[in-house]
Amino acid sequence: MDFDKKGILARAKEAQSSTVVMDEGLRAYMLKVYNYMATGILLTGIIALLSFKMSVVTDASGAITGFTNIGNALFFSGLKWIVMLAPLGIVFYMSFGINKMSASKAQTVFWVFAALMGLSLSWILLVYTGVSVARVFFITSATFGAMSLYGYTTKRDLTKLGSFLMMGLIGIIIASIVNIFMKSSMMYFVISILGVLIFVGLTAYDTQKIKNMYVVSDSGLLAIWIQDGNFSDIYAQLIDWDGNTLWESGGIPISEADNDQVNVSFAIRSFLSIFKIASMVLIL
């Protein structure tokens, strides 16, 4: 395959000169994502603690001696099922409707979800001590940080894991609901182990996905086509999300060979990302 080497090298130099700008933009983008996440966790913790405090009656030593009307409604009435399943309903709502939501609506739903999670997790403080909850929180945070760092830095494509992990997640949700009625300690143990493994994988997968969303949105859409039905002449054009072409009019000649090309593979390094189109031609 014959390449326009000068054109490709020129664009490689332009990409290198913009790497610093991309690095700063990506860091700011990821920092904003994690700020939202940390604020959401903080809201969840505050709601959980307030719900617990408003639900129990304690003595001078801090031991629980009874429950308030709020506690009876929250932990011992049918309301507990609504509180327990409401976050799951929000998750499904966001999963199927996120592409149709405005940014402000998506943020509002996120804060509602964080608050409902706090309400649904308040019962944990009835069963475990504050020291146990704090210990698990820090262990979970460390695990999340490690897997998120892996997802951010790894060169391995984790896309294929996404569908597999989502099927596993749906499976443990169904199993958890069934086990509410079966009350099997062994099944609970198995679900817990699988849940940890699945969420560890999802942490790395989602981190890489979030990172790639920034890179793709920054660069635009790469279109490749053949000229006049001639498989020997292949061109490419970069189009931003407003529909404007970013390269020369008519595109860049990727190949102007004498013979038809077989198993076409083209890769372009745009800042920190690598887009690869293999055996695929867009015919205009």
Protein Blocks (a to p, Z undefined) as FASTA:
>chain_A
ZZdfklmmmmmmmmmmmmmmmmmmmmmmmmmmmmmmmmmmmmmmmmmmmmmmmmpccdfk
opafbdcfklmmmmmmmklmmmmmmmmmmmmmmmmmmmmpcfklmmmmmmmmmmmmmmmm
mmmmmmpcfklmmmmmmmmmmmmmmmmmmmmmpmbdfklmmmmmmmmmmmmmmmmmmmmm
nopaklmmmmmmmmmmmmmmmmmmmmmmmmmmmmmmmnopcddddeehiakbccdddddf
kopafbdehiaafbfcfbdcehiacdddehjbccddehiacdZZ
